[in-house]
Amino acid sequence: GRCPPPLAALSQVLQLERSRRTAIVFPLERLARYLAPGVDTARFRLFQPGLSALQRAEALFRSGRDHAIDYVSSAVRMEHAPPPALPEVCFIGRSNVGKSSLIRALFSLSPEVEVRVSKTPGHTKKMNFFKVGKYFTLVDMPGYGYRAPQDFVEMVEAYLQERRNLKRTFLLVDGVVGLQKTDHTAVEMLEEFGIPYVMVLTKIDRASRGLLLKNVLEIQEFVKEKTQGCFPQLFLVSSLEFSGVHLLRCFVAHVTGNLPTVEAS
């Protein structure tokens, strides 16, 4: 099979020098160093698992003889979705936010998993279901933006309201441009349905540190003032450099009930 890319595995990251290691595993924590003195950074480290939790989470994303990770099926309507047998998480976001790239990065230790990426942004019209052994299901939702909100709303609203086993929704926001009007619409929908969700900032390798810091602080302020159902800590990721990917795997494992105790580091 294909080889996982460099830094996809935690063991490779641990060989790096300390500041580089922190930047990859806890990119938000690394960013906190550049804040003005006196800025409250409590929200930067609400979820900060130790090494053993990160390793246990990684094992879930690594397929083996007794642990298959498979693309299960695609669905256009809820009646075509696989039965809600396992805890589930879904990933939503604007077209071209890097959703499929992030899911591919999460599954990079199992290169045989086929993550389908639409050639044209905004043309993915299906919900794609991936089963992670007997532990949880991960769903790649259609992107919103270009062709939205119509197709998106019909499919996604039904899914969010009806899917009993949905444990957390991951709302992806472009780290370079920050929250857009369409993202606000998605937030309003999640808030209206009372769905617990978390915001993930993608493509952080493409943003300068100053721009990233500005977007992070603005979004954290927005989350604090305007949301009820959003987890207060942002997750920063780069699917290219694997920054934040290890931490996100751990959070997925945690919210699906597969890491009952996450000790702080």
C-alpha positions as CSV (number, residue, x, y, z in Angstrom):
1,G,0.0,0.0,0.0
2,R,0.9,3.7,-0.1
3,C,3.1,5.0,2.6
4,P,1.7,7.5,5.1
5,P,3.2,11.0,4.6
6,P,5.9,12.4,6.9
7,L,4.6,13.6,10.3
8,A,1.3,11.7,9.9
9,A,2.4,9.5,12.8
10,L,3.0,10.9,16.3
11,S,6.2,8.8,16.6
12,Q,7.7,11.0,13.8
13,V,6.6,14.2,15.4
14,L,8.1,13.2,18.7
15,Q,11.6,13.1,17.1
16,L,11.4,16.8,16.3
17,E,12.8,19.5,18.6
18,R,10.5,20.8,21.2
19,S,9.1,24.0,19.7
20,R,8.5,22.4,16.3
21,R,6.7,19.5,18.1
22,T,4.5,21.9,20.0
23,A,3.7,23.8,16.8
24,I,2.5,20.6,15.2
25,V,0.6,18.9,18.1
26,F,-0.8,22.1,19.8
27,P,-0.7,24.9,17.1
28,L,-3.1,27.1,19.2
29,E,-0.8,26.8,22.2
30,R,2.1,27.9,20.1
31,L,0.2,30.9,18.8
32,A,-0.7,31.9,22.3
33,R,2.9,32.9,22.9
34,Y,2.5,35.9,20.6
35,L,-0.5,37.4,22.4
36,A,-0.2,40.7,24.3
37,P,0.5,40.2,28.0
38,G,-2.7,39.9,30.1
39,V,-4.8,38.3,27.3
40,D,-6.8,35.4,28.8
41,T,-5.5,32.2,27.2
42,A,-7.7,29.7,29.2
43,R,-9.7,29.0,26.1
44,F,-6.5,28.0,24.2
45,R,-6.0,24.9,26.4
46,L,-9.3,23.5,27.5
47,F,-8.6,20.3,25.6
48,Q,-4.9,19.5,26.1
49,P,-4.5,15.7,26.3
50,G,-1.3,14.0,27.4
51,L,0.9,11.7,25.2
52,S,-0.9,8.5,26.1
53,A,-4.3,9.8,25.1
54,L,-2.9,11.1,21.8
55,Q,-1.3,7.6,21.2
56,R,-4.6,5.8,22.0
57,A,-6.5,8.1,19.7
58,E,-4.0,7.5,16.9
59,A,-4.4,3.7,17.2
60,L,-8.1,4.2,16.4
61,F,-7.2,5.9,13.1
62,R,-4.7,3.1,12.1
63,S,-6.4,0.2,10.4
64,G,-5.2,-3.4,11.2
65,R,-6.3,-7.0,10.8
66,D,-9.0,-6.7,13.5
67,H,-9.7,-3.0,13.0
68,A,-11.0,-2.1,9.5
69,I,-11.5,1.6,8.5
70,D,-13.8,1.7,5.5
71,Y,-15.7,4.0,3.3
72,V,-19.2,2.6,3.8
73,S,-21.5,4.4,1.5
74,S,-22.8,7.8,0.2
75,A,-26.3,9.1,0.8
76,V,-28.3,11.9,-0.8
77,R,-31.3,11.5,1.6
78,M,-31.6,10.3,5.2
79,E,-33.3,7.1,4.2
80,H,-30.2,6.1,2.3
81,A,-27.9,6.7,5.3
82,P,-26.4,3.6,7.0
83,P,-28.1,2.6,10.2
84,P,-27.1,4.8,13.2
85,A,-25.4,2.0,15.1
86,L,-22.2,3.8,16.2
87,P,-21.4,7.2,17.7
88,E,-21.0,9.6,14.8
89,V,-19.2,12.9,14.0
90,C,-19.8,15.0,10.9
91,F,-17.6,17.6,9.1
92,I,-19.3,20.5,7.4
93,G,-18.0,23.7,5.9
94,R,-17.9,26.0,2.9
95,S,-17.0,24.5,-0.5
96,N,-13.2,24.5,-0.9
97,V,-12.5,24.9,2.9
98,G,-10.4,21.8,2.8
99,K,-12.8,19.3,4.2
100,S,-11.9,16.3,2.2
101,S,-8.2,17.1,2.6
102,L,-8.6,17.2,6.4
103,I,-10.5,13.9,6.4
104,R,-7.7,12.4,4.2
105,A,-5.1,13.7,6.7
106,L,-7.0,12.2,9.7
107,F,-7.1,8.8,7.9
108,S,-3.5,9.2,6.5
109,L,-2.2,6.2,8.6
110,S,-4.6,4.0,6.7
111,P,-3.8,5.0,3.1
112,E,-6.1,2.4,1.7
113,V,-9.1,4.5,2.8
114,E,-10.5,6.3,-0.2
115,V,-11.6,9.8,0.6
116,R,-13.4,11.1,-2.4
117,V,-12.7,14.7,-3.4
118,S,-15.0,16.4,-5.9
119,K,-13.2,17.8,-8.9
120,T,-15.3,20.9,-8.8
121,P,-15.8,22.7,-5.4
122,G,-19.5,22.8,-4.4
123,H,-20.5,19.9,-6.5
124,T,-20.4,17.2,-3.9
125,K,-24.0,16.4,-3.4
126,K,-23.7,13.5,-1.1
127,M,-23.0,12.6,2.5
128,N,-20.0,10.2,2.6
129,F,-19.9,7.8,5.5
130,F,-16.6,6.2,6.9
131,K,-16.7,3.5,9.5
132,V,-13.8,3.4,12.0
133,G,-13.9,-0.2,13.2
134,K,-16.5,-0.9,15.8
135,Y,-15.8,2.5,17.4
136,F,-17.4,5.4,15.4
137,T,-18.5,6.7,12.0
138,L,-17.2,9.9,10.4
139,V,-19.3,11.7,7.8
140,D,-18.1,14.1,5.1
141,M,-21.0,16.4,4.4
142,P,-21.6,18.4,1.1
143,G,-20.0,21.8,1.1
144,Y,-22.0,25.0,1.3
145,G,-21.3,28.3,-0.5
146,Y,-21.2,28.2,-4.3
147,R,-24.4,26.2,-4.9
148,A,-26.0,26.7,-1.5
149,P,-27.9,27.0,0.6
150,Q,-30.6,25.0,-1.1
151,D,-29.2,21.5,-1.7
152,F,-27.1,21.8,1.4
153,V,-30.0,22.9,3.6
154,E,-32.4,20.1,2.6
155,M,-29.9,17.4,3.1
156,V,-28.0,18.8,6.1
157,E,-30.9,20.0,8.1
158,A,-32.6,16.6,7.9
159,Y,-29.3,14.9,8.9
160,L,-28.6,17.3,11.9
161,Q,-32.2,17.0,13.2
162,E,-32.7,13.3,12.7
163,R,-29.4,11.6,13.3
164,R,-29.7,10.3,16.9
165,N,-26.2,9.0,17.2
166,L,-24.5,12.3,16.2
167,K,-22.1,13.3,18.9
168,R,-20.4,16.4,17.5
169,T,-20.4,18.5,14.4
170,F,-17.1,19.9,13.2
171,L,-17.6,23.2,11.4
172,L,-14.6,24.0,9.2
173,V,-13.7,27.6,8.7
174,D,-10.9,28.8,6.3
175,G,-8.0,30.1,8.5
176,V,-7.0,32.6,5.9
177,V,-10.3,34.4,5.4
178,G,-12.0,33.7,8.8
179,L,-15.8,33.6,9.3
180,Q,-17.8,34.3,6.2
181,K,-21.5,35.1,5.7
182,T,-22.3,31.5,4.8
183,D,-20.4,30.3,7.9
184,H,-22.7,32.5,10.0
185,T,-25.7,30.8,8.4
186,A,-24.3,27.4,9.4
187,V,-23.7,28.6,12.9
188,E,-27.3,29.9,13.2
189,M,-28.6,26.5,12.0
190,L,-26.5,24.5,14.5
191,E,-27.5,26.9,17.3
192,E,-31.2,26.7,16.3
193,F,-31.1,22.9,16.4
194,G,-29.2,22.8,19.7
195,I,-26.4,20.7,18.1
196,P,-23.1,20.6,19.9
197,Y,-20.3,21.7,17.6
198,V,-16.7,22.8,17.4
199,M,-14.9,25.1,15.0
200,V,-11.9,24.0,13.1
201,L,-9.6,26.6,11.3
202,T,-8.1,25.0,8.2
203,K,-5.2,25.9,5.9
204,I,-3.2,27.5,8.8
205,D,0.0,27.0,6.8
206,R,-1.3,29.5,4.3
207,A,-1.9,32.3,6.8
208,S,0.8,34.6,8.2
209,R,1.1,34.5,12.0
210,G,-0.4,38.0,12.4
211,L,-3.4,37.2,10.2
212,L,-4.0,33.8,11.9
213,L,-3.8,35.4,15.4
214,K,-6.3,38.1,14.3
215,N,-8.8,35.5,12.9
216,V,-8.4,33.3,16.0
217,L,-9.1,36.2,18.4
218,E,-12.1,37.4,16.4
219,I,-13.6,33.9,16.1
220,Q,-13.0,33.2,19.8
221,E,-14.8,36.5,20.7
222,F,-17.6,35.6,18.4
223,V,-17.9,32.1,20.0
224,K,-17.9,33.6,23.5
225,E,-20.5,36.3,22.7
226,K,-22.8,34.8,20.1
227,T,-22.9,31.0,20.6
228,Q,-24.2,28.5,23.1
229,G,-23.5,25.1,21.5
230,C,-19.9,25.7,20.3
231,F,-17.0,24.2,22.2
232,P,-15.0,27.3,23.5
233,Q,-11.6,26.1,22.1
234,L,-10.8,26.4,18.5
235,F,-8.9,23.7,16.7
236,L,-6.3,24.8,14.1
237,V,-5.2,22.5,11.4
238,S,-3.0,22.2,8.3
239,S,-3.7,19.1,6.3
240,L,-0.4,19.7,4.5
241,E,1.9,19.9,7.5
242,F,-0.2,17.8,9.9
243,S,-0.4,20.7,12.4
244,G,-3.3,20.0,14.7
245,V,-4.3,16.7,13.1
246,H,-3.1,14.6,16.0
247,L,-5.0,16.7,18.5
248,L,-8.1,16.6,16.3
249,R,-7.9,12.8,16.1
250,C,-7.8,12.8,19.9
251,F,-10.8,15.1,20.2
252,V,-12.8,12.9,17.8
253,A,-11.9,9.8,19.9
254,H,-12.9,11.7,23.0
255,V,-16.3,13.0,21.9
256,T,-17.3,9.6,20.4
257,G,-16.7,8.0,23.9
258,N,-13.6,6.2,23.0
259,L,-11.3,8.1,25.3
260,P,-13.3,8.2,28.5
261,T,-10.6,9.9,30.5
262,V,-8.3,12.4,28.9
263,E,-5.6,13.4,31.3
264,A,-4.2,16.9,31.0
265,S,-0.5,17.2,30.0
